[in-house]
Amino acid sequence: MSDTVESVIVAIDGPSGTGKSSTSKAVAQALGLSYLDTGAQYRAITWWMISNGVDVHDPAAVALAAGKPAIVSGTDPAAPAITVDGEDASGPIRTQEVTSKVSAVSAVPEVRTLITELQRSIAASAEKGIVVEGRDIGTTVLPDADLKIFLTASPEARAARRSGELKGADVATTKEALIKRDAADSSRKTSPLAKAGDAVEVDTTDLTLQQVIECVVTLVEEKRAAAR
């Protein structure tokens, strides 16, 4: 547990399209906490692999190259930055090519070990506390987090949100891709997407983003009050 009432570590997990990133950033801003998008780190290492001609479907090749890129994550929720070998990667990591290959790279144990260590060191150095969002934060990365939240939503709601984000993407195709990604992330041997036993589940299907943010802020404030 954190030493002071103000410092709080919040783990927010869940599949794509549940409002994880928007919620996590807004909660961190509202409470004066740092913010870490762990998915961006996996996207960054995937983008580096693609850019450097590594076959992402060859786990041995991915494992061999995993330690090469220098990934640096900014933790300001108002402007979360990510660089790879000093180059701004925030745009390139959001391409469809990276999205389609990130599950394969993320499943390689050596990649997860490296990125997990990076995530733990970032969380440990966040003086005022941090909101960390991803798929295995409450279960694997930060099992001692002060508060664990698992966001869910129906596949239909998630697909509608994602295709809105992807500007004009077909909802049915997006839904199919999300379900495929869920299956890959939930069934991988190393740190699968899973809800921690002590996580609070929040179903965002029928909630506006603002309602989800308010719900999570309240949960964090209650946790802080209980620690006093």
C-alpha positions as a printed NumPy array, in Angstrom:
array([[  0.   ,   0.   ,   0.   ],
       [  1.116,   3.578,  -0.528],
       [  2.743,   5.423,   2.339],
       [  0.629,   8.555,   2.205],
       [ -3.053,   9.167,   1.751],
       [ -2.443,  11.277,  -1.369],
       [ -0.303,   8.697,  -3.144],
       [ -2.516,   6.057,  -4.684],
       [ -1.866,   3.429,  -7.355],
       [ -4.906,   2.711,  -9.515],
       [ -4.98 ,  -0.209, -11.98 ],
       [ -7.582,   0.013, -14.748],
       [ -7.927,  -3.062, -16.948],
       [-10.323,  -4.202, -19.631],
       [-10.608,  -4.945, -23.346],
       [-10.493,  -2.377, -26.167],
       [-13.405,   0.001, -26.612],
       [-14.521,   0.144, -22.984],
       [-13.348,   3.742, -22.56 ],
       [-10.172,   2.772, -20.686],
       [ -7.822,   5.413, -22.067],
       [-10.245,   8.344, -21.948],
       [-11.356,   7.388, -18.437],
       [ -7.832,   6.797, -17.111],
       [ -6.476,  10.094, -18.46 ],
       [ -9.42 ,  12.099, -17.125],
       [ -9.288,  10.445, -13.683],
       [ -5.542,  11.075, -13.424],
       [ -6.046,  14.724, -14.377],
       [ -8.926,  15.191, -11.953],
       [ -6.943,  13.745,  -9.037],
       [ -3.488,  15.105,  -9.859],
       [ -2.01 ,  11.677, -10.556],
       [  0.457,  10.47 , -13.181],
       [ -0.87 ,   8.326, -16.044],
       [  0.516,   5.362, -17.962],
       [ -0.949,   3.79 , -21.089],
       [  0.652,   0.333, -21.094],
       [ -0.992,  -0.602, -24.391],
       [  0.985,   2.173, -26.071],
       [  4.204,   0.514, -24.88 ],
       [  3.241,  -2.792, -26.508],
       [  2.235,  -0.902, -29.644],
       [  5.584,   0.911, -29.583],
       [  7.626,  -2.283, -29.443],
       [  5.404,  -3.776, -32.191],
       [  5.951,  -0.71 , -34.396],
       [  9.722,  -0.988, -33.832],
       [  9.642,  -4.686, -34.835],
       [  7.704,  -3.909, -38.044],
       [  9.997,  -0.953, -38.88 ],
       [ 13.098,  -3.08 , -38.359],
       [ 11.951,  -6.034, -40.453],
       [ 11.415,  -8.468, -37.556],
       [  8.868, -11.19 , -38.355],
       [  6.275, -10.583, -35.626],
       [  4.914, -14.116, -36.093],
       [  8.286, -15.634, -35.183],
       [  8.395, -15.588, -31.352],
       [ 12.112, -16.443, -31.272],
       [ 12.976, -13.493, -33.522],
       [ 10.745, -11.16 , -31.471],
       [ 12.303, -12.394, -28.202],
       [ 15.801, -11.862, -29.583],
       [ 15.061,  -8.255, -30.608],
       [ 12.905,  -7.297, -27.598],
       [ 15.704,  -5.619, -25.648],
       [ 16.88 ,  -3.394, -28.5  ],
       [ 14.371,  -0.503, -28.672],
       [ 14.512,   2.207, -25.984],
       [ 10.893,   2.984, -25.093],
       [ 10.215,   6.073, -22.973],
       [  6.702,   6.876, -21.744],
       [  5.63 ,  10.329, -20.59 ],
       [  3.213,  10.227, -17.632],
       [  1.454,  13.59 , -17.977],
       [ -2.257,  12.749, -18.452],
       [ -2.82 ,  16.026, -20.328],
       [ -0.199,  15.119, -22.931],
       [  0.915,  11.481, -22.69 ],
       [  3.965,  11.065, -24.894],
       [  5.845,   7.98 , -26.057],
       [  9.17 ,   7.783, -27.855],
       [ 11.103,   4.893, -29.358],
       [ 14.864,   5.438, -29.668],
       [ 14.2  ,   9.155, -29.187],
       [ 11.599,   9.366, -31.985],
       [  7.996,  10.417, -31.277],
       [  5.914,   7.284, -31.781],
       [  2.483,   8.518, -30.698],
       [  1.177,   8.686, -34.289],
       [  2.781,   5.631, -35.926],
       [  1.735,   3.223, -33.15 ],
       [ -1.983,   3.815, -33.899],
       [ -1.913,   2.471, -37.459],
       [ -4.028,  -0.504, -38.504],
       [ -0.872,  -2.519, -39.199],
       [  0.33 ,  -2.125, -35.608],
       [ -3.168,  -2.854, -34.257],
       [ -3.328,  -6.109, -36.217],
       [  0.071,  -7.313, -35.014],
       [  0.261,  -6.115, -31.389],
       [ -1.354,  -9.261, -29.932],
       [  1.29 , -11.502, -31.52 ],
       [  4.152,  -9.407, -30.154],
       [  2.494,  -8.978, -26.733],
       [  2.165, -12.748, -26.344],
       [  5.947, -13.291, -26.39 ],
       [  7.047, -13.854, -22.742],
       [ 10.356, -11.988, -23.141],
       [  8.472,  -8.92 , -24.393],
       [  6.054,  -9.038, -21.463],
       [  8.868,  -9.436, -18.935],
       [ 10.713,  -6.394, -20.287],
       [  7.649,  -4.171, -20.566],
       [  6.289,  -5.282, -17.161],
       [  9.577,  -4.288, -15.503],
       [  9.42 ,  -0.925, -17.27 ],
       [  5.829,  -0.398, -16.087],
       [  6.656,  -1.293, -12.481],
       [  9.579,   1.128, -12.377],
       [  7.384,   3.954, -13.764],
       [  4.665,   3.238, -11.167],
       [  7.214,   3.068,  -8.336],
       [  8.679,   6.453,  -9.252],
       [  5.303,   8.287,  -9.442],
       [  5.464,  10.364,  -6.256],
       [  1.815,  11.425,  -6.093],
       [  0.477,   8.126,  -7.372],
       [ -0.526,   6.933, -10.819],
       [ -3.366,   5.56 , -12.921],
       [ -2.058,   2.633, -14.97 ],
       [ -4.287,   1.235, -17.707],
       [ -3.926,  -1.999, -19.611],
       [ -4.996,  -5.629, -19.718],
       [ -2.972,  -7.315, -16.961],
       [ -2.202,  -4.494, -14.53 ],
       [ -4.275,  -5.677, -11.556],
       [ -3.372,  -9.337, -12.072],
       [  0.306,  -9.26 , -13.081],
       [  1.973,  -5.86 , -13.275],
       [  0.729,  -4.24 , -10.049],
       [ -1.04 ,  -6.948,  -8.013],
       [ -0.674,  -4.75 ,  -4.883],
       [ -2.35 ,  -1.698,  -6.459],
       [ -4.457,   0.295,  -3.986],
       [ -7.487,   0.106,  -6.277],
       [ -8.209,  -2.217,  -9.203],
       [-10.956,  -1.484, -11.697],
       [-12.061,  -3.692, -14.59 ],
       [-14.051,  -1.918, -17.317],
       [-16.382,  -3.96 , -19.493],
       [-18.974,  -3.229, -22.191],
       [-20.965,  -5.214, -24.733],
       [-19.105,  -6.057, -27.977],
       [-21.648,  -3.922, -29.879],
       [-21.023,  -0.833, -27.731],
       [-17.284,  -1.31 , -27.928],
       [-17.321,  -1.72 , -31.715],
       [-19.453,   1.406, -32.133],
       [-16.991,   3.403, -30.015],
       [-13.926,   2.059, -31.792],
       [-15.325,   2.632, -35.278],
       [-16.191,   6.184, -34.16 ],
       [-12.536,   6.579, -33.146],
       [-11.339,   4.954, -36.376],
       [-13.458,   7.399, -38.417],
       [-15.762,   5.596, -40.787],
       [-14.659,   2.064, -39.991],
       [-17.356,  -0.539, -40.498],
       [-18.924,  -1.463, -37.122],
       [-19.368,  -5.155, -38.012],
       [-15.731,  -5.469, -39.132],
       [-14.568,  -3.618, -36.024],
       [-16.648,  -5.907, -33.801],
       [-15.118,  -8.969, -35.449],
       [-11.599,  -7.576, -34.949],
       [-12.317,  -6.758, -31.273],
       [-13.64 , -10.251, -30.548],
       [-10.582, -11.766, -32.257],
       [ -8.256,  -9.515, -30.232],
       [-10.097, -10.41 , -26.978],
       [ -9.69 , -14.115, -27.73 ],
       [ -5.966, -13.684, -28.438],
       [ -5.378, -11.56 , -25.328],
       [ -7.492, -13.734, -23.015],
       [ -6.005, -17.052, -24.125],
       [ -2.299, -16.204, -24.207],
       [ -0.197, -18.122, -21.69 ],
       [  1.717, -15.126, -20.344],
       [ -0.308, -12.518, -18.41 ],
       [ -3.648, -12.913, -20.176],
       [ -6.376, -10.263, -20.153],
       [ -8.218, -11.131, -16.936],
       [-10.153,  -9.514, -14.115],
       [ -8.358,  -9.567, -10.751],
       [-10.339, -11.224,  -7.956],
       [-10.367,  -7.995,  -5.936],
       [-11.164,  -5.662,  -8.847],
       [-14.304,  -3.526,  -9.012],
       [-16.118,  -4.241, -12.293],
       [-17.708,  -1.273, -14.06 ],
       [-19.934,  -2.023, -17.066],
       [-19.735,   1.022, -19.342],
       [-22.243,  -0.166, -21.981],
       [-25.02 ,   2.252, -20.986],
       [-22.884,   4.942, -19.365],
       [-21.576,   8.145, -20.895],
       [-17.84 ,   8.739, -20.648],
       [-18.485,  11.442, -18.042],
       [-20.482,   8.985, -15.899],
       [-17.665,   6.417, -16.077],
       [-15.096,   9.059, -15.086],
       [-17.232,  10.21 , -12.131],
       [-17.72 ,   6.608, -11.016],
       [-13.972,   5.888, -11.027],
       [-13.055,   9.211,  -9.355],
       [-15.539,   8.367,  -6.577],
       [-14.015,   4.903,  -6.13 ],
       [-10.512,   6.41 ,  -5.834],
       [-11.683,   9.077,  -3.368],
       [-13.406,   6.415,  -1.245],
       [-10.177,   4.394,  -1.238],
       [ -8.186,   7.434,  -0.126],
       [-10.709,   8.232,   2.61 ],
       [-10.571,   4.637,   3.898],
       [ -6.769,   4.859,   4.09 ],
       [ -6.892,   7.904,   6.374]])
